[in-house]
Amino acid sequence: QVQLVESGGGLVQAGGSLRLSCVASGRTFESYAMGWFRQAPGKEREFVAAISWSGESTFYADSVKGRFTISRDNAKNTVYLQMNSLKSEDTAVYYCAARPIVTTEYDSWGQGTQVTVSS
């Protein structure tokens, strides 16, 4: 497993932008695909975006497609989530997760960072 630490959350007005960062440590970062998930109050955790180990492939939930961009910098052991055109329904705790490329399960999770979008 890897240790993951998210940052970059905060309070932003609707239509604004935030960039989340997640720094990984402990194992070879390139051995992991990375993902972002979120959980709003009273709701289940949901998938937001994912990126392959090389960064060549990305995947998005329909609700964020065209507004959010996931990227990674393997030299810095960091994955990012650029969030633009934020909506009140994007308010949630955002979690970074790591999935070993030889498996189908995410096995490492960060502590989460709060994103609040005011309307």
HELIX and SHEET records of a PDB file:
HELIX    1   1 PHE A   29  SER A   31  5                                   3    
HELIX    2   2 SER A   88  ASP A   90  5                                   3    
SHEET    1   A 4 GLN A   3  SER A   7  0                                        
SHEET    2   A 4 LEU A  18  SER A  25 -1                                        
SHEET    3   A 4 THR A  78  MET A  83 -1                                        
SHEET    4   A 4 PHE A  68  ASP A  73 -1                                        
SHEET    1   B 6 GLY A  10  GLN A  13  0                                        
SHEET    2   B 6 THR A 113  SER A 118  1                                        
SHEET    3   B 6 ALA A  92  PRO A 100 -1                                        
SHEET    4   B 6 TYR A  32  GLN A  39 -1                                        
SHEET    5   B 6 GLU A  46  ILE A  51 -1                                        
SHEET    6   B 6 THR A  58  TYR A  60 -1                                        
SHEET    1   C 4 GLY A  10  GLN A  13  0                                        
SHEET    2   C 4 THR A 113  SER A 118  1                                        
SHEET    3   C 4 ALA A  92  PRO A 100 -1                                        
SHEET    4   C 4 SER A 108  TRP A 109 -1                                        
END                                                                             
